[in-house]
Amino acid sequence: MYKNRSPEGKNNICGKKVAEYRKKMPEKTSQKKLADLLQLAGLDLDKNAVQRIESGQRFVTDIELRTLAHVLNVSYETLLED
């Protein structure tokens, strides 16, 4: 049987990196501010969705991954690294 979860049981493998790079942004960037930046980039996510992504509770689509990488100023491959 196939499982759509990471080895740790998370729904995504990019959440930890999203949190890491959000915290490294030049200005102090909260989850709410990241959600606002994502909305300006055309991705309709709120603070709760960002929190669920970072904690691994939410699946991330390829479109969302691309926009997250753009806003965080990293490659999408970087967000997928262990």
C-alpha positions in Angstrom: 0.0 0.0 0.0 1.3 3.4 -0.9 1.7 6.2 1.6 1.7 9.9 0.8 3.7 10.9 3.8 7.4 11.5 4.7 9.3 8.9 6.7 8.5 10.9 9.8 4.8 10.7 9.1 4.5 14.3 7.9 2.3 15.4 5.0 5.2 17.3 3.3 9.0 17.4 3.3 9.4 21.1 2.8 7.8 22.5 6.0 11.0 22.5 8.1 12.9 24.4 5.4 10.0 26.8 4.9 10.2 27.7 8.6 14.0 27.8 8.5 14.2 30.2 5.5 11.2 32.3 6.8 13.2 33.0 10.0 16.3 33.9 7.9 14.5 36.6 6.0 16.1 40.1 6.3 13.2 41.6 8.3 11.5 39.7 11.1 9.0 37.6 9.2 6.1 36.0 11.1 3.9 33.4 9.6 1.3 36.1 9.1 3.7 38.3 7.2 4.8 35.3 5.0 1.1 34.6 4.3 0.7 38.3 3.3 3.8 38.1 1.0 2.4 34.9 -0.6 -0.9 36.6 -1.2 0.9 39.5 -2.9 2.6 36.8 -5.1 -0.8 35.4 -6.1 -1.1 32.5 -3.7 -4.1 32.5 -1.4 -2.8 31.1 1.9 -3.5 32.4 5.4 -1.4 32.3 8.5 -3.0 29.0 9.6 -2.1 27.4 6.3 1.6 28.5 6.7 1.6 27.1 10.2 0.2 23.8 9.0 2.8 23.7 6.2 5.7 24.4 8.6 4.5 21.7 11.0 4.0 19.1 8.3 0.3 18.8 8.8 -0.6 20.1 5.3 0.2 18.8 1.8 1.9 21.3 -0.5 1.1 21.5 -4.2 3.8 22.1 -6.8 2.2 25.6 -7.4 2.5 26.4 -3.7 6.1 25.1 -3.6 7.1 27.3 -6.5 5.6 30.4 -5.0 7.0 29.6 -1.5 10.5 29.3 -3.1 10.1 32.6 -5.0 9.0 34.5 -1.9 11.7 33.0 0.3 14.2 33.7 -2.5 15.5 30.1 -2.7 15.2 27.3 -5.3 12.4 24.8 -4.9 15.0 22.1 -4.8 16.4 23.8 -1.6 13.1 23.4 0.1 13.0 19.7 -0.7 16.5 18.9 0.7 16.8 16.9 3.9 
